[in-house]
Amino acid sequence: MSLSIILVLIILGLILLLIEILILPGTAIIGLAGIGFIIASVYSAYHSLGTEMGHIILSGTIVASILVI
């Protein structure tokens, strides 16, 4: 999986988390889908791009998630 697809999955997951928090609070399906997209993207980064790039993407995703929440 390429880096661009992984970044799209992360952005889509963060957008879904924002929708869950700001627009539709209480609907766990959207929040769980966002978390699922983020987990899938981090897994794909480790699997496709290697450990070093996986660590970079994981740390960036954690920082972005904290900023979103």
mmCIF file of the N, C-alpha and C atoms, coordinates in Angstrom:
data_MODEL
# 
_entry.id   MODEL 
# 
loop_
_atom_site.group_PDB 
_atom_site.id 
_atom_site.type_symbol 
_atom_site.label_atom_id 
_atom_site.label_alt_id 
_atom_site.label_comp_id 
_atom_site.label_asym_id 
_atom_site.label_entity_id 
_atom_site.label_seq_id 
_atom_site.pdbx_PDB_ins_code 
_atom_site.Cartn_x 
_atom_site.Cartn_y 
_atom_site.Cartn_z 
_atom_site.occupancy 
_atom_site.B_iso_or_equiv 
_atom_site.pdbx_formal_charge 
_atom_site.auth_seq_id 
_atom_site.auth_comp_id 
_atom_site.auth_asym_id 
_atom_site.auth_atom_id 
_atom_site.pdbx_PDB_model_num 
ATOM 1   N N  . MET A 1 1  ? 0.840   -1.167 0.000  1.00 0.00 ? 1  MET A N  1 
ATOM 2   C CA . MET A 1 1  ? 0.000   0.000  0.000  1.00 0.00 ? 1  MET A CA 1 
ATOM 3   C C  . MET A 1 1  ? 0.891   1.238  0.000  1.00 0.00 ? 1  MET A C  1 
ATOM 4   N N  . SER A 1 2  ? 0.536   2.195  -0.809 1.00 0.00 ? 2  SER A N  1 
ATOM 5   C CA . SER A 1 2  ? 1.389   3.363  -0.946 1.00 0.00 ? 2  SER A CA 1 
ATOM 6   C C  . SER A 1 2  ? 1.146   4.366  0.183  1.00 0.00 ? 2  SER A C  1 
ATOM 7   N N  . LEU A 1 3  ? 2.079   5.282  0.313  1.00 0.00 ? 3  LEU A N  1 
ATOM 8   C CA . LEU A 1 3  ? 2.011   6.289  1.364  1.00 0.00 ? 3  LEU A CA 1 
ATOM 9   C C  . LEU A 1 3  ? 0.791   7.195  1.192  1.00 0.00 ? 3  LEU A C  1 
ATOM 10  N N  . SER A 1 4  ? 0.424   7.484  -0.040 1.00 0.00 ? 4  SER A N  1 
ATOM 11  C CA . SER A 1 4  ? -0.723  8.370  -0.261 1.00 0.00 ? 4  SER A CA 1 
ATOM 12  C C  . SER A 1 4  ? -2.028  7.729  0.212  1.00 0.00 ? 4  SER A C  1 
ATOM 13  N N  . ILE A 1 5  ? -2.192  6.443  -0.003 1.00 0.00 ? 5  ILE A N  1 
ATOM 14  C CA . ILE A 1 5  ? -3.396  5.756  0.465  1.00 0.00 ? 5  ILE A CA 1 
ATOM 15  C C  . ILE A 1 5  ? -3.429  5.727  1.983  1.00 0.00 ? 5  ILE A C  1 
ATOM 16  N N  . ILE A 1 6  ? -2.275  5.511  2.610  1.00 0.00 ? 6  ILE A N  1 
ATOM 17  C CA . ILE A 1 6  ? -2.197  5.499  4.070  1.00 0.00 ? 6  ILE A CA 1 
ATOM 18  C C  . ILE A 1 6  ? -2.563  6.868  4.624  1.00 0.00 ? 6  ILE A C  1 
ATOM 19  N N  . LEU A 1 7  ? -2.067  7.933  4.009  1.00 0.00 ? 7  LEU A N  1 
ATOM 20  C CA . LEU A 1 7  ? -2.398  9.287  4.463  1.00 0.00 ? 7  LEU A CA 1 
ATOM 21  C C  . LEU A 1 7  ? -3.877  9.604  4.274  1.00 0.00 ? 7  LEU A C  1 
ATOM 22  N N  . VAL A 1 8  ? -4.463  9.131  3.187  1.00 0.00 ? 8  VAL A N  1 
ATOM 23  C CA . VAL A 1 8  ? -5.895  9.339  2.966  1.00 0.00 ? 8  VAL A CA 1 
ATOM 24  C C  . VAL A 1 8  ? -6.706  8.628  4.043  1.00 0.00 ? 8  VAL A C  1 
ATOM 25  N N  . LEU A 1 9  ? -6.300  7.406  4.414  1.00 0.00 ? 9  LEU A N  1 
ATOM 26  C CA . LEU A 1 9  ? -7.000  6.681  5.471  1.00 0.00 ? 9  LEU A CA 1 
ATOM 27  C C  . LEU A 1 9  ? -6.900  7.409  6.807  1.00 0.00 ? 9  LEU A C  1 
ATOM 28  N N  . ILE A 1 10 ? -5.731  7.957  7.112  1.00 0.00 ? 10 ILE A N  1 
ATOM 29  C CA . ILE A 1 10 ? -5.562  8.701  8.360  1.00 0.00 ? 10 ILE A CA 1 
ATOM 30  C C  . ILE A 1 10 ? -6.442  9.943  8.357  1.00 0.00 ? 10 ILE A C  1 
ATOM 31  N N  . ILE A 1 11 ? -6.435  10.694 7.272  1.00 0.00 ? 11 ILE A N  1 
ATOM 32  C CA . ILE A 1 11 ? -7.243  11.913 7.183  1.00 0.00 ? 11 ILE A CA 1 
ATOM 33  C C  . ILE A 1 11 ? -8.732  11.578 7.267  1.00 0.00 ? 11 ILE A C  1 
ATOM 34  N N  . LEU A 1 12 ? -9.149  10.518 6.592  1.00 0.00 ? 12 LEU A N  1 
ATOM 35  C CA . LEU A 1 12 ? -10.548 10.104 6.648  1.00 0.00 ? 12 LEU A CA 1 
ATOM 36  C C  . LEU A 1 12 ? -10.938 9.695  8.070  1.00 0.00 ? 12 LEU A C  1 
ATOM 37  N N  . GLY A 1 13 ? -10.054 8.983  8.755  1.00 0.00 ? 13 GLY A N  1 
ATOM 38  C CA . GLY A 1 13 ? -10.321 8.600  10.137 1.00 0.00 ? 13 GLY A CA 1 
ATOM 39  C C  . GLY A 1 13 ? -10.435 9.799  11.052 1.00 0.00 ? 13 GLY A C  1 
ATOM 40  N N  . LEU A 1 14 ? -9.553  10.783 10.867 1.00 0.00 ? 14 LEU A N  1 
ATOM 41  C CA . LEU A 1 14 ? -9.615  11.994 11.689 1.00 0.00 ? 14 LEU A CA 1 
ATOM 42  C C  . LEU A 1 14 ? -10.873 12.805 11.394 1.00 0.00 ? 14 LEU A C  1 
ATOM 43  N N  . ILE A 1 15 ? -11.285 12.857 10.141 1.00 0.00 ? 15 ILE A N  1 
ATOM 44  C CA . ILE A 1 15 ? -12.516 13.565 9.790  1.00 0.00 ? 15 ILE A CA 1 
ATOM 45  C C  . ILE A 1 15 ? -13.722 12.878 10.437 1.00 0.00 ? 15 ILE A C  1 
ATOM 46  N N  . LEU A 1 16 ? -13.739 11.556 10.406 1.00 0.00 ? 16 LEU A N  1 
ATOM 47  C CA . LEU A 1 16 ? -14.846 10.840 11.038 1.00 0.00 ? 16 LEU A CA 1 
ATOM 48  C C  . LEU A 1 16 ? -14.868 11.067 12.545 1.00 0.00 ? 16 LEU A C  1 
ATOM 49  N N  . LEU A 1 17 ? -13.696 11.143 13.169 1.00 0.00 ? 17 LEU A N  1 
ATOM 50  C CA . LEU A 1 17 ? -13.652 11.446 14.599 1.00 0.00 ? 17 LEU A CA 1 
ATOM 51  C C  . LEU A 1 17 ? -14.179 12.854 14.873 1.00 0.00 ? 17 LEU A C  1 
ATOM 52  N N  . LEU A 1 18 ? -13.815 13.805 14.024 1.00 0.00 ? 18 LEU A N  1 
ATOM 53  C CA . LEU A 1 18 ? -14.338 15.168 14.177 1.00 0.00 ? 18 LEU A CA 1 
ATOM 54  C C  . LEU A 1 18 ? -15.856 15.208 14.027 1.00 0.00 ? 18 LEU A C  1 
ATOM 55  N N  . ILE A 1 19 ? -16.376 14.470 13.059 1.00 0.00 ? 19 ILE A N  1 
ATOM 56  C CA . ILE A 1 19 ? -17.830 14.412 12.883 1.00 0.00 ? 19 ILE A CA 1 
ATOM 57  C C  . ILE A 1 19 ? -18.475 13.813 14.123 1.00 0.00 ? 19 ILE A C  1 
ATOM 58  N N  . GLU A 1 20 ? -17.870 12.774 14.673 1.00 0.00 ? 20 GLU A N  1 
ATOM 59  C CA . GLU A 1 20 ? -18.402 12.144 15.880 1.00 0.00 ? 20 GLU A CA 1 
ATOM 60  C C  . GLU A 1 20 ? -18.423 13.126 17.053 1.00 0.00 ? 20 GLU A C  1 
ATOM 61  N N  . ILE A 1 21 ? -17.382 13.892 17.200 1.00 0.00 ? 21 ILE A N  1 
ATOM 62  C CA . ILE A 1 21 ? -17.276 14.788 18.351 1.00 0.00 ? 21 ILE A CA 1 
ATOM 63  C C  . ILE A 1 21 ? -18.139 16.038 18.181 1.00 0.00 ? 21 ILE A C  1 
ATOM 64  N N  . LEU A 1 22 ? -18.105 16.648 16.998 1.00 0.00 ? 22 LEU A N  1 
ATOM 65  C CA . LEU A 1 22 ? -18.735 17.954 16.818 1.00 0.00 ? 22 LEU A CA 1 
ATOM 66  C C  . LEU A 1 22 ? -20.170 17.900 16.291 1.00 0.00 ? 22 LEU A C  1 
ATOM 67  N N  . ILE A 1 23 ? -20.461 17.034 15.365 1.00 0.00 ? 23 ILE A N  1 
ATOM 68  C CA . ILE A 1 23 ? -21.742 17.081 14.679 1.00 0.00 ? 23 ILE A CA 1 
ATOM 69  C C  . ILE A 1 23 ? -22.721 16.025 15.199 1.00 0.00 ? 23 ILE A C  1 
ATOM 70  N N  . LEU A 1 24 ? -22.270 14.791 15.337 1.00 0.00 ? 24 LEU A N  1 
ATOM 71  C CA . LEU A 1 24 ? -23.162 13.700 15.735 1.00 0.00 ? 24 LEU A CA 1 
ATOM 72  C C  . LEU A 1 24 ? -22.670 12.993 16.997 1.00 0.00 ? 24 LEU A C  1 
ATOM 73  N N  . PRO A 1 25 ? -22.625 13.678 18.127 1.00 0.00 ? 25 PRO A N  1 
ATOM 74  C CA . PRO A 1 25 ? -22.170 12.991 19.336 1.00 0.00 ? 25 PRO A CA 1 
ATOM 75  C C  . PRO A 1 25 ? -23.169 11.917 19.761 1.00 0.00 ? 25 PRO A C  1 
ATOM 76  N N  . GLY A 1 26 ? -22.649 10.825 20.243 1.00 0.00 ? 26 GLY A N  1 
ATOM 77  C CA . GLY A 1 26 ? -23.497 9.746  20.710 1.00 0.00 ? 26 GLY A CA 1 
ATOM 78  C C  . GLY A 1 26 ? -23.707 8.629  19.708 1.00 0.00 ? 26 GLY A C  1 
ATOM 79  N N  . THR A 1 27 ? -23.321 8.832  18.458 1.00 0.00 ? 27 THR A N  1 
ATOM 80  C CA . THR A 1 27 ? -23.424 7.760  17.473 1.00 0.00 ? 27 THR A CA 1 
ATOM 81  C C  . THR A 1 27 ? -22.067 7.082  17.377 1.00 0.00 ? 27 THR A C  1 
ATOM 82  N N  . ALA A 1 28 ? -21.937 5.996  18.055 1.00 0.00 ? 28 ALA A N  1 
ATOM 83  C CA . ALA A 1 28 ? -20.640 5.340  18.175 1.00 0.00 ? 28 ALA A CA 1 
ATOM 84  C C  . ALA A 1 28 ? -20.150 4.737  16.864 1.00 0.00 ? 28 ALA A C  1 
ATOM 85  N N  . ILE A 1 29 ? -21.029 4.521  15.929 1.00 0.00 ? 29 ILE A N  1 
ATOM 86  C CA . ILE A 1 29 ? -20.633 3.866  14.680 1.00 0.00 ? 29 ILE A CA 1 
ATOM 87  C C  . ILE A 1 29 ? -19.629 4.718  13.908 1.00 0.00 ? 29 ILE A C  1 
ATOM 88  N N  . ILE A 1 30 ? -19.864 6.015  13.837 1.00 0.00 ? 30 ILE A N  1 
ATOM 89  C CA . ILE A 1 30 ? -18.962 6.897  13.093 1.00 0.00 ? 30 ILE A CA 1 
ATOM 90  C C  . ILE A 1 30 ? -17.611 6.992  13.790 1.00 0.00 ? 30 ILE A C  1 
ATOM 91  N N  . GLY A 1 31 ? -17.612 7.106  15.104 1.00 0.00 ? 31 GLY A N  1 
ATOM 92  C CA . GLY A 1 31 ? -16.359 7.155  15.852 1.00 0.00 ? 31 GLY A CA 1 
ATOM 93  C C  . GLY A 1 31 ? -15.566 5.866  15.737 1.00 0.00 ? 31 GLY A C  1 
ATOM 94  N N  . LEU A 1 32 ? -16.272 4.735  15.810 1.00 0.00 ? 32 LEU A N  1 
ATOM 95  C CA . LEU A 1 32 ? -15.587 3.450  15.661 1.00 0.00 ? 32 LEU A CA 1 
ATOM 96  C C  . LEU A 1 32 ? -15.030 3.265  14.251 1.00 0.00 ? 32 LEU A C  1 
ATOM 97  N N  . ALA A 1 33 ? -15.751 3.763  13.257 1.00 0.00 ? 33 ALA A N  1 
ATOM 98  C CA . ALA A 1 33 ? -15.246 3.697  11.883 1.00 0.00 ? 33 ALA A CA 1 
ATOM 99  C C  . ALA A 1 33 ? -13.985 4.540  11.739 1.00 0.00 ? 33 ALA A C  1 
ATOM 100 N N  . GLY A 1 34 ? -13.975 5.729  12.348 1.00 0.00 ? 34 GLY A N  1 
ATOM 101 C CA . GLY A 1 34 ? -12.783 6.579  12.302 1.00 0.00 ? 34 GLY A CA 1 
ATOM 102 C C  . GLY A 1 34 ? -11.596 5.917  12.968 1.00 0.00 ? 34 GLY A C  1 
ATOM 103 N N  . ILE A 1 35 ? -11.819 5.329  14.135 1.00 0.00 ? 35 ILE A N  1 
ATOM 104 C CA . ILE A 1 35 ? -10.739 4.618  14.824 1.00 0.00 ? 35 ILE A CA 1 
ATOM 105 C C  . ILE A 1 35 ? -10.273 3.424  14.006 1.00 0.00 ? 35 ILE A C  1 
ATOM 106 N N  . GLY A 1 36 ? -11.220 2.746  13.371 1.00 0.00 ? 36 GLY A N  1 
ATOM 107 C CA . GLY A 1 36 ? -10.861 1.609  12.520 1.00 0.00 ? 36 GLY A CA 1 
ATOM 108 C C  . GLY A 1 36 ? -9.994  2.013  11.339 1.00 0.00 ? 36 GLY A C  1 
ATOM 109 N N  . PHE A 1 37 ? -10.336 3.142  10.703 1.00 0.00 ? 37 PHE A N  1 
ATOM 110 C CA . PHE A 1 37 ? -9.521  3.638  9.596  1.00 0.00 ? 37 PHE A CA 1 
ATOM 111 C C  . PHE A 1 37 ? -8.108  3.996  10.064 1.00 0.00 ? 37 PHE A C  1 
ATOM 112 N N  . ILE A 1 38 ? -8.016  4.617  11.232 1.00 0.00 ? 38 ILE A N  1 
ATOM 113 C CA . ILE A 1 38 ? -6.699  4.992  11.754 1.00 0.00 ? 38 ILE A CA 1 
ATOM 114 C C  . ILE A 1 38 ? -5.868  3.759  12.081 1.00 0.00 ? 38 ILE A C  1 
ATOM 115 N N  . ILE A 1 39 ? -6.471  2.774  12.721 1.00 0.00 ? 39 ILE A N  1 
ATOM 116 C CA . ILE A 1 39 ? -5.744  1.547  13.052 1.00 0.00 ? 39 ILE A CA 1 
ATOM 117 C C  . ILE A 1 39 ? -5.312  0.820  11.779 1.00 0.00 ? 39 ILE A C  1 
ATOM 118 N N  . ALA A 1 40 ? -6.198  0.758  10.792 1.00 0.00 ? 40 ALA A N  1 
ATOM 119 C CA . ALA A 1 40 ? -5.854  0.091  9.532  1.00 0.00 ? 40 ALA A CA 1 
ATOM 120 C C  . ALA A 1 40 ? -4.710  0.804  8.817  1.00 0.00 ? 40 ALA A C  1 
ATOM 121 N N  . SER A 1 41 ? -4.692  2.125  8.875  1.00 0.00 ? 41 SER A N  1 
ATOM 122 C CA . SER A 1 41 ? -3.625  2.859  8.193  1.00 0.00 ? 41 SER A CA 1 
ATOM 123 C C  . SER A 1 41 ? -2.282  2.655  8.889  1.00 0.00 ? 41 SER A C  1 
ATOM 124 N N  . VAL A 1 42 ? -2.280  2.645  10.217 1.00 0.00 ? 42 VAL A N  1 
ATOM 125 C CA . VAL A 1 42 ? -1.025  2.425  10.940 1.00 0.00 ? 42 VAL A CA 1 
ATOM 126 C C  . VAL A 1 42 ? -0.532  1.001  10.700 1.00 0.00 ? 42 VAL A C  1 
ATOM 127 N N  . TYR A 1 43 ? -1.433  0.030  10.705 1.00 0.00 ? 43 TYR A N  1 
ATOM 128 C CA . TYR A 1 43 ? -1.037  -1.353 10.414 1.00 0.00 ? 43 TYR A CA 1 
ATOM 129 C C  . TYR A 1 43 ? -0.460  -1.463 9.003  1.00 0.00 ? 43 TYR A C  1 
ATOM 130 N N  . SER A 1 44 ? -1.118  -0.816 8.039  1.00 0.00 ? 44 SER A N  1 
ATOM 131 C CA . SER A 1 44 ? -0.631  -0.851 6.664  1.00 0.00 ? 44 SER A CA 1 
ATOM 132 C C  . SER A 1 44 ? 0.729   -0.184 6.533  1.00 0.00 ? 44 SER A C  1 
ATOM 133 N N  . ALA A 1 45 ? 0.950   0.872  7.301  1.00 0.00 ? 45 ALA A N  1 
ATOM 134 C CA . ALA A 1 45 ? 2.250   1.548  7.255  1.00 0.00 ? 45 ALA A CA 1 
ATOM 135 C C  . ALA A 1 45 ? 3.351   0.624  7.752  1.00 0.00 ? 45 ALA A C  1 
ATOM 136 N N  . TYR A 1 46 ? 3.113   -0.051 8.856  1.00 0.00 ? 46 TYR A N  1 
ATOM 137 C CA . TYR A 1 46 ? 4.117   -0.991 9.357  1.00 0.00 ? 46 TYR A CA 1 
ATOM 138 C C  . TYR A 1 46 ? 4.329   -2.139 8.384  1.00 0.00 ? 46 TYR A C  1 
ATOM 139 N N  . HIS A 1 47 ? 3.245   -2.644 7.824  1.00 0.00 ? 47 HIS A N  1 
ATOM 140 C CA . HIS A 1 47 ? 3.345   -3.803 6.943  1.00 0.00 ? 47 HIS A CA 1 
ATOM 141 C C  . HIS A 1 47 ? 4.000   -3.464 5.606  1.00 0.00 ? 47 HIS A C  1 
ATOM 142 N N  . SER A 1 48 ? 3.641   -2.337 5.029  1.00 0.00 ? 48 SER A N  1 
ATOM 143 C CA . SER A 1 48 ? 4.117   -1.998 3.688  1.00 0.00 ? 48 SER A CA 1 
ATOM 144 C C  . SER A 1 48 ? 5.415   -1.204 3.680  1.00 0.00 ? 48 SER A C  1 
ATOM 145 N N  . LEU A 1 49 ? 5.565   -0.281 4.616  1.00 0.00 ? 49 LEU A N  1 
ATOM 146 C CA . LEU A 1 49 ? 6.674   0.664  4.544  1.00 0.00 ? 49 LEU A CA 1 
ATOM 147 C C  . LEU A 1 49 ? 7.805   0.361  5.527  1.00 0.00 ? 49 LEU A C  1 
ATOM 148 N N  . GLY A 1 50 ? 7.609   -0.579 6.434  1.00 0.00 ? 50 GLY A N  1 
ATOM 149 C CA . GLY A 1 50 ? 8.680   -0.944 7.351  1.00 0.00 ? 50 GLY A CA 1 
ATOM 150 C C  . GLY A 1 50 ? 8.510   -0.317 8.732  1.00 0.00 ? 50 GLY A C  1 
ATOM 151 N N  . THR A 1 51 ? 9.371   -0.767 9.627  1.00 0.00 ? 51 THR A N  1 
ATOM 152 C CA . THR A 1 51 ? 9.260   -0.370 11.020 1.00 0.00 ? 51 THR A CA 1 
ATOM 153 C C  . THR A 1 51 ? 9.539   1.108  11.240 1.00 0.00 ? 51 THR A C  1 
ATOM 154 N N  . GLU A 1 52 ? 10.572  1.637  10.622 1.00 0.00 ? 52 GLU A N  1 
ATOM 155 C CA . GLU A 1 52 ? 10.928  3.039  10.850 1.00 0.00 ? 52 GLU A CA 1 
ATOM 156 C C  . GLU A 1 52 ? 9.820   3.978  10.390 1.00 0.00 ? 52 GLU A C  1 
ATOM 157 N N  . MET A 1 53 ? 9.325   3.766  9.191  1.00 0.00 ? 53 MET A N  1 
ATOM 158 C CA . MET A 1 53 ? 8.246   4.617  8.681  1.00 0.00 ? 53 MET A CA 1 
ATOM 159 C C  . MET A 1 53 ? 6.961   4.373  9.454  1.00 0.00 ? 53 MET A C  1 
ATOM 160 N N  . GLY A 1 54 ? 6.741   3.153  9.914  1.00 0.00 ? 54 GLY A N  1 
ATOM 161 C CA . GLY A 1 54 ? 5.583   2.862  10.745 1.00 0.00 ? 54 GLY A CA 1 
ATOM 162 C C  . GLY A 1 54 ? 5.608   3.634  12.042 1.00 0.00 ? 54 GLY A C  1 
ATOM 163 N N  . HIS A 1 55 ? 6.802   3.734  12.663 1.00 0.00 ? 55 HIS A N  1 
ATOM 164 C CA . HIS A 1 55 ? 6.930   4.519  13.891 1.00 0.00 ? 55 HIS A CA 1 
ATOM 165 C C  . HIS A 1 55 ? 6.643   5.992  13.636 1.00 0.00 ? 55 HIS A C  1 
ATOM 166 N N  . ILE A 1 56 ? 7.132   6.501  12.520 1.00 0.00 ? 56 ILE A N  1 
ATOM 167 C CA . ILE A 1 56 ? 6.911   7.915  12.180 1.00 0.00 ? 56 ILE A CA 1 
ATOM 168 C C  . ILE A 1 56 ? 5.424   8.185  11.970 1.00 0.00 ? 56 ILE A C  1 
ATOM 169 N N  . ILE A 1 57 ? 4.758   7.308  11.233 1.00 0.00 ? 57 ILE A N  1 
ATOM 170 C CA . ILE A 1 57 ? 3.337   7.495  10.969 1.00 0.00 ? 57 ILE A CA 1 
ATOM 171 C C  . ILE A 1 57 ? 2.526   7.314  12.244 1.00 0.00 ? 57 ILE A C  1 
ATOM 172 N N  . LEU A 1 58 ? 2.897   6.363  13.085 1.00 0.00 ? 58 LEU A N  1 
ATOM 173 C CA . LEU A 1 58 ? 2.200   6.165  14.349 1.00 0.00 ? 58 LEU A CA 1 
ATOM 174 C C  . LEU A 1 58 ? 2.308   7.393  15.249 1.00 0.00 ? 58 LEU A C  1 
ATOM 175 N N  . SER A 1 59 ? 3.516   7.935  15.362 1.00 0.00 ? 59 SER A N  1 
ATOM 176 C CA . SER A 1 59 ? 3.683   9.116  16.217 1.00 0.00 ? 59 SER A CA 1 
ATOM 177 C C  . SER A 1 59 ? 2.946   10.319 15.638 1.00 0.00 ? 59 SER A C  1 
ATOM 178 N N  . GLY A 1 60 ? 2.974   10.496 14.343 1.00 0.00 ? 60 GLY A N  1 
ATOM 179 C CA . GLY A 1 60 ? 2.234   11.591 13.717 1.00 0.00 ? 60 GLY A CA 1 
ATOM 180 C C  . GLY A 1 60 ? 0.731   11.438 13.884 1.00 0.00 ? 60 GLY A C  1 
ATOM 181 N N  . THR A 1 61 ? 0.248   10.208 13.803 1.00 0.00 ? 61 THR A N  1 
ATOM 182 C CA . THR A 1 61 ? -1.175  9.949  13.984 1.00 0.00 ? 61 THR A CA 1 
ATOM 183 C C  . THR A 1 61 ? -1.603  10.213 15.420 1.00 0.00 ? 61 THR A C  1 
ATOM 184 N N  . ILE A 1 62 ? -0.753  9.852  16.384 1.00 0.00 ? 62 ILE A N  1 
ATOM 185 C CA . ILE A 1 62 ? -1.070  10.122 17.788 1.00 0.00 ? 62 ILE A CA 1 
ATOM 186 C C  . ILE A 1 62 ? -1.153  11.619 18.037 1.00 0.00 ? 62 ILE A C  1 
ATOM 187 N N  . VAL A 1 63 ? -0.199  12.366 17.508 1.00 0.00 ? 63 VAL A N  1 
ATOM 188 C CA . VAL A 1 63 ? -0.204  13.825 17.694 1.00 0.00 ? 63 VAL A CA 1 
ATOM 189 C C  . VAL A 1 63 ? -1.434  14.441 17.020 1.00 0.00 ? 63 VAL A C  1 
ATOM 190 N N  . ALA A 1 64 ? -1.738  14.004 15.809 1.00 0.00 ? 64 ALA A N  1 
ATOM 191 C CA . ALA A 1 64 ? -2.899  14.542 15.104 1.00 0.00 ? 64 ALA A CA 1 
ATOM 192 C C  . ALA A 1 64 ? -4.194  14.192 15.823 1.00 0.00 ? 64 ALA A C  1 
ATOM 193 N N  . SER A 1 65 ? -4.297  12.995 16.366 1.00 0.00 ? 65 SER A N  1 
ATOM 194 C CA . SER A 1 65 ? -5.505  12.600 17.095 1.00 0.00 ? 65 SER A CA 1 
ATOM 195 C C  . SER A 1 65 ? -5.684  13.432 18.352 1.00 0.00 ? 65 SER A C  1 
ATOM 196 N N  . ILE A 1 66 ? -4.592  13.699 19.052 1.00 0.00 ? 66 ILE A N  1 
ATOM 197 C CA . ILE A 1 66 ? -4.672  14.529 20.254 1.00 0.00 ? 66 ILE A CA 1 
ATOM 198 C C  . ILE A 1 66 ? -5.097  15.952 19.893 1.00 0.00 ? 66 ILE A C  1 
ATOM 199 N N  . LEU A 1 67 ? -4.582  16.481 18.789 1.00 0.00 ? 67 LEU A N  1 
ATOM 200 C CA . LEU A 1 67 ? -4.963  17.823 18.369 1.00 0.00 ? 67 LEU A CA 1 
ATOM 201 C C  . LEU A 1 67 ? -6.435  17.892 17.944 1.00 0.00 ? 67 LEU A C  1 
ATOM 202 N N  . VAL A 1 68 ? -6.933  16.821 17.357 1.00 0.00 ? 68 VAL A N  1 
ATOM 203 C CA . VAL A 1 68 ? -8.332  16.788 16.931 1.00 0.00 ? 68 VAL A CA 1 
ATOM 204 C C  . VAL A 1 68 ? -9.258  16.722 18.139 1.00 0.00 ? 68 VAL A C  1 
ATOM 205 N N  . ILE A 1 69 ? -8.880  15.918 19.107 1.00 0.00 ? 69 ILE A N  1 
ATOM 206 C CA . ILE A 1 69 ? -9.738  15.751 20.280 1.00 0.00 ? 69 ILE A CA 1 
ATOM 207 C C  . ILE A 1 69 ? -9.554  16.939 21.191 1.00 0.00 ? 69 ILE A C  1 
# 
